[in-house]
Amino acid sequence: MVENTYPPKEKTDRRIQRTRHLLREALISLIKEKNYEEITVQDITERANVNRSTFYLHFKDKDELLYKSMVEVYDALAETMLANKKEQTGGLNLDHLSDAADFQHVADHAEFYKVILSEKGVASFVVRVRKYLARVFTEHILEMGVGSAPRFPLEAVGHFLAGAEIGLISWWLENGKKQSPEEMARMMLDMCAFGTYWALGVPASPQEEAEKSEG
């Protein structure tokens, strides 16, 4: 999990939280207007109506602002992804890999995700998101238990699921979140569980047909 570099929550008063929120929202709004590389600390503080000296009390530079904002979002995401899975027992159940809470979390932070995952976002951030999600998925698969002979390395499966979720999140946000979080979770699970051929409504792949005939 990404290391949380914030002070303990009890030591972070509302004024500090408000200042950090203003700076994060300022950065996000600026990314909508121009590339991340072009944004300066001066741009951020002017947009947030915060003094430069105040900015440097909280962050070393804009990269640290983005990173710590990412940590906040990651922590909230991890809580929603794992809260409903703690009581999971028994064998592998793909229904526990994604649920409506995952996509509800995205909806609650829609502006953040929509900007960061857009062409104006930061590539390194998306890589961190993918690696984080891949780790969460892989750990959860291990917790649920797997078959005795998985066809592919579990980490590869974790990265596949992470990429699928990021892709669906991007598509959902770009298209105005027309589907509910419950519908998106079901879409994610069904496509990952049954595959592309099933999603397209076409017959099973030749390999699958061959495996059926051998059985």
C-alpha positions in Angstrom: 0.0 0.0 0.0 1.2 3.5 -0.7 2.8 5.0 2.4 0.6 7.6 4.0 2.9 10.6 4.8 0.2 12.8 6.4 0.3 13.4 10.2 -2.0 11.3 12.3 -5.6 12.3 11.7 -6.1 13.5 15.2 -3.3 16.1 14.7 -4.7 17.4 11.4 -7.2 20.1 12.4 -9.9 21.5 10.2 -7.9 24.5 9.1 -5.1 22.4 7.8 -7.6 20.1 6.1 -9.3 23.0 4.5 -6.0 24.5 3.2 -4.9 21.2 1.7 -8.3 20.8 0.1 -8.2 24.2 -1.4 -4.7 23.5 -2.9 -5.8 20.1 -4.2 -8.9 21.6 -5.9 -6.8 24.4 -7.3 -4.4 21.9 -8.9 -7.2 19.8 -10.3 -8.9 22.9 -11.8 -5.6 24.0 -13.4 -5.0 20.6 -14.9 -8.3 21.0 -16.7 -6.9 24.1 -18.4 -3.3 23.2 -19.2 -0.7 20.4 -19.0 0.6 19.5 -15.5 4.2 20.3 -16.5 3.2 23.9 -17.2 1.6 24.5 -13.8 3.6 26.5 -11.3 3.3 26.8 -7.5 2.4 30.4 -8.1 -0.5 29.3 -10.3 -1.8 27.0 -7.6 -1.6 29.5 -4.7 -3.3 32.2 -6.8 -6.1 29.9 -7.7 -6.5 28.7 -4.1 -6.1 32.2 -2.7 -3.4 30.9 -0.4 0.0 32.5 0.3 3.1 30.8 -1.2 4.5 30.6 2.3 1.4 28.7 3.4 1.8 26.3 0.5 5.4 25.5 1.5 4.3 24.8 5.1 2.4 21.8 3.7 4.1 20.7 0.5 7.6 20.8 -0.9 6.4 21.3 -4.4 3.4 20.6 -6.7 4.6 16.9 -7.1 4.2 16.4 -3.4 0.8 18.1 -3.4 -0.3 15.6 -6.1 1.3 12.7 -4.3 -0.4 13.5 -1.0 -3.7 14.1 -2.7 -3.2 10.7 -4.3 -2.6 9.1 -0.9 -5.8 10.6 0.5 -7.8 9.2 -2.4 -6.0 5.8 -2.2 -6.8 5.5 1.4 -10.5 6.1 0.9 -10.5 3.7 -2.1 -8.8 1.0 -0.1 -11.3 1.4 2.7 -14.3 1.0 0.3 -12.7 -1.9 -1.6 -11.8 -3.9 1.6 -14.6 -3.0 4.0 -17.1 -5.4 2.5 -14.5 -8.2 2.1 -13.3 -8.6 5.6 -15.9 -11.3 6.4 -15.2 -13.2 3.2 -14.7 -16.9 3.9 -14.6 -20.0 1.8 -13.3 -20.5 -1.8 -12.8 -18.1 -4.7 -15.8 -15.9 -5.4 -15.3 -13.3 -8.1 -18.2 -11.3 -6.9 -16.0 -10.0 -4.1 -13.4 -8.6 -6.5 -15.5 -5.5 -7.3 -18.6 -4.0 -5.9 -20.7 -0.9 -6.2 -18.7 0.8 -3.4 -15.7 0.9 -5.7 -17.6 2.9 -8.4 -19.5 5.0 -5.8 -16.1 6.1 -4.5 -15.1 7.1 -8.0 -18.4 9.0 -8.4 -17.7 10.8 -5.1 -14.3 11.9 -6.4 -15.4 12.3 -10.0 -13.6 15.5 -10.7 -10.3 14.2 -9.3 -10.4 11.0 -11.4 -11.8 12.6 -14.5 -8.9 15.1 -14.6 -6.1 12.8 -13.6 -7.1 10.0 -16.0 -7.6 12.4 -18.9 -5.0 13.4 -21.5 -4.1 16.4 -19.4 -3.4 14.1 -16.4 -0.1 12.8 -15.1 1.1 9.5 -16.6 3.1 8.6 -13.4 -0.1 9.0 -11.4 -1.9 6.5 -13.6 0.9 4.0 -13.2 0.7 4.4 -9.4 -3.0 3.8 -9.5 -2.6 0.7 -11.6 0.1 -0.8 -9.4 -1.9 0.0 -6.3 -5.0 -1.6 -7.6 -3.0 -4.6 -8.9 -1.6 -5.2 -5.4 -5.1 -4.9 -3.9 -6.6 -7.4 -6.3 -3.7 -9.8 -6.0 -3.8 -9.7 -2.2 -7.6 -10.3 -2.2 -7.3 -13.3 -4.6 -4.8 -14.8 -2.2 -7.1 -14.2 0.7 -10.0 -15.9 -1.1 -7.9 -18.9 -2.2 -7.1 -20.0 -5.7 -7.1 -23.2 -7.7 -4.2 -25.6 -7.4 -3.0 -24.7 -10.9 -3.7 -21.2 -12.0 -3.0 -20.7 -15.7 -1.1 -17.4 -15.2 0.9 -15.8 -12.5 -1.4 -14.2 -9.9 0.3 -10.9 -10.2 -0.4 -10.9 -13.9 -4.1 -11.5 -13.1 -4.0 -8.6 -10.6 -2.6 -6.3 -13.2 -5.2 -7.4 -15.7 -8.0 -6.7 -13.3 -6.5 -3.3 -12.4 -6.2 -2.3 -16.0 -9.8 -3.4 -16.6 -11.1 -1.3 -13.7 -9.1 1.8 -14.7 -10.4 1.4 -18.3 -14.0 1.1 -17.2 -13.7 4.0 -14.8 -12.3 6.2 -17.5 -15.1 5.2 -20.0 -17.8 5.7 -17.3 -16.6 9.2 -16.4 -16.1 10.3 -20.0 -19.6 9.3 -20.8 -21.3 11.1 -18.0 -21.8 8.2 -15.5 -25.0 7.1 -17.2 -24.8 3.7 -15.5 -25.2 3.3 -11.7 -22.3 2.1 -9.6 -24.1 -1.2 -9.2 -24.4 -1.6 -13.0 -20.7 -0.8 -13.4 -19.6 -3.3 -10.8 -21.7 -5.9 -12.5 -20.2 -5.1 -15.9 -16.7 -5.3 -14.4 -17.3 -8.7 -12.8 -19.1 -10.2 -15.7 -16.5 -9.2 -18.3 -13.6 -10.4 -16.2 -15.4 -13.6 -15.2 -16.8 -14.6 -18.6 -14.4 -12.9 -21.0 -14.5 -10.8 -24.2 -16.3 -13.4 -26.4 -19.1 -13.6 -23.9 -19.3 -9.8 -23.6 -19.6 -9.5 -27.4 -22.3 -12.1 -27.5 -20.3 -14.4 -29.8 -19.6 -18.1 -29.5 -16.8 -19.3 -27.2 -13.2 -19.1 -28.5 -11.7 -22.0 -30.4 -9.5 -22.8 -27.4 -12.5 -23.0 -25.1 -14.4 -25.2 -27.6 -11.3 -27.5 -27.8 -11.1 -27.7 -24.0 -14.8 -28.6 -23.8 -14.4 -31.4 -26.4 -11.3 -32.8 -24.5 -13.3 -32.8 -21.3 
